[in-house]
Amino acid sequence: MTKLTLCACAAAACVAIGLSPIGPAQAGTLENLERERAIFIDTLLDPDVTPMERIEKVRISKRRLVDLERMVLRDKSLTGRNTPTVRRAFENYDLTFLVNASTERNVSAIDAWLAEIGITTQSLMSAKIGRR
Amino acid sequence: MLAVPANASAKSSAADPSWRPEVSERLVKLPAAYLKKSLDRDFAQSELGVAIEDLGDEIGFKSQTLSDLQGAIGKSDGEVRIELRHQFLAEKRAYLELVSNKHALRRKHVVAKKRVLEALIQRLVQDELAMTPARQKLIETQVNASQRFEATMSAVDVKLLATSAAPNSRYSREYGKNLTAMETLIRAIDDHPMNAQPVIEGQVVTKGDYVRQLIADTDAEIALIQQGEMILGYMAKLIALDATKLSEQVADAERIDSDVTDRTSLTSAVDIFIAK
């Protein structure tokens, strides 16, 4: 192989590296996760859906969340990205990676979420109905 | 070209050849072991590199001429010998000019190289300084999160399978396959000779240490060039002395060959005043 051909190969390899996902990882994995989690929680709390609809929606959303949580944890572009969003996300592992954390702790996602934001059965039971 | 980290400027003319490498992002990311080769190759292709190469050839030819002349002087005599010695001195002076020019260009090269290495080390230090305590803390948190995730992933997968929200998505399936391929590639990259860690005196060193060593090498080269310039100065002094000596010898020879007697002394004029 001539020197020129070698140079051309090297240049082509450089272009390929530039275009491949090895470079900066796909942007927005954390944003996608947060959007999906918001939809998931909204579904859990939505009073307008029937129990069957809720189960089906949660099943689909949970499957997506499992993948998205793993994508975020494996996203190298987030490593050391010192923004408030990234900081908050990793400081609150149990809230950000809700499905993973709740399954790990053997509790349902809604229970894990409510516990993380400070609403427990005890606090609900001791709550009083009153005029605001 | 893959190896060339910076482009030499084409602004300079042939009379003032230059090499102006710049610290590109690619140079910063280049494996340390490849850094020096890459800089050397970039320089060799620059106007300055070509000019030094050409001067080296010229000096080689000039040395040969000097050797030939020296040999010829040994075999000659009379006026031819003086003429050859004169030519020898002129060629020696021309040789010194060439070597002096080469030293000036070499100095230019080393100074440019040192400048780019110092800029490079500055960039590397900036990257280190960018590691603020807050960022350090975030990275630690992320590492902990990742470790927690890896430690519980299998158990979580089993539980999710049991609850039908199985992680058996396309992403999960493909991720495993891709991970295996990536690990193979990463191993190949780690074992690749061009990715070898730099070594100084048998010790594997960091990129920063390696660049600092290169800077020290350029300092040493500058000092040696300065010493070379002093040697050139002494050579020039010797040529001047040789020229003076030759000039004296030629003048003496002319005086000896001359028919004119010395009539300036009074004793030589005594005969004129004596009546015969």
Chai-1 contact restraints between the chains, C-beta under 6 A:
chainA,res_idxA,chainB,res_idxB,connection_type,confidence,min_distance_angstrom,max_distance_angstrom,comment,restraint_id
A,C7,B,M1,contact,1.0,0.0,6.0,A-B,restraint_1
A,A10,B,L2,contact,1.0,0.0,6.0,A-B,restraint_2
A,K62,B,A165,contact,1.0,0.0,6.0,A-B,restraint_3
A,R63,B,A165,contact,1.0,0.0,6.0,A-B,restraint_4
A,V66,B,P167,contact,1.0,0.0,6.0,A-B,restraint_5
A,D67,B,S169,contact,1.0,0.0,6.0,A-B,restraint_6
A,D67,B,Y171,contact,1.0,0.0,6.0,A-B,restraint_7
A,L73,B,S146,contact,1.0,0.0,6.0,A-B,restraint_8
A,L73,B,F149,contact,1.0,0.0,6.0,A-B,restraint_9
A,T79,B,Q142,contact,1.0,0.0,6.0,A-B,restraint_10
A,G80,B,R135,contact,1.0,0.0,6.0,A-B,restraint_11
A,G80,B,I139,contact,1.0,0.0,6.0,A-B,restraint_12
A,N82,B,A134,contact,1.0,0.0,6.0,A-B,restraint_13
A,N82,B,R135,contact,1.0,0.0,6.0,A-B,restraint_14
A,N82,B,L138,contact,1.0,0.0,6.0,A-B,restraint_15
A,R87,B,L138,contact,1.0,0.0,6.0,A-B,restraint_16
A,F90,B,T141,contact,1.0,0.0,6.0,A-B,restraint_17
A,F90,B,Q142,contact,1.0,0.0,6.0,A-B,restraint_18
A,F90,B,A145,contact,1.0,0.0,6.0,A-B,restraint_19
A,Y93,B,A145,contact,1.0,0.0,6.0,A-B,restraint_20
A,N100,B,V156,contact,1.0,0.0,6.0,A-B,restraint_21
A,T103,B,V156,contact,1.0,0.0,6.0,A-B,restraint_22
A,T103,B,K159,contact,1.0,0.0,6.0,A-B,restraint_23
A,T103,B,L160,contact,1.0,0.0,6.0,A-B,restraint_24
A,E104,B,T152,contact,1.0,0.0,6.0,A-B,restraint_25
A,E104,B,V156,contact,1.0,0.0,6.0,A-B,restraint_26
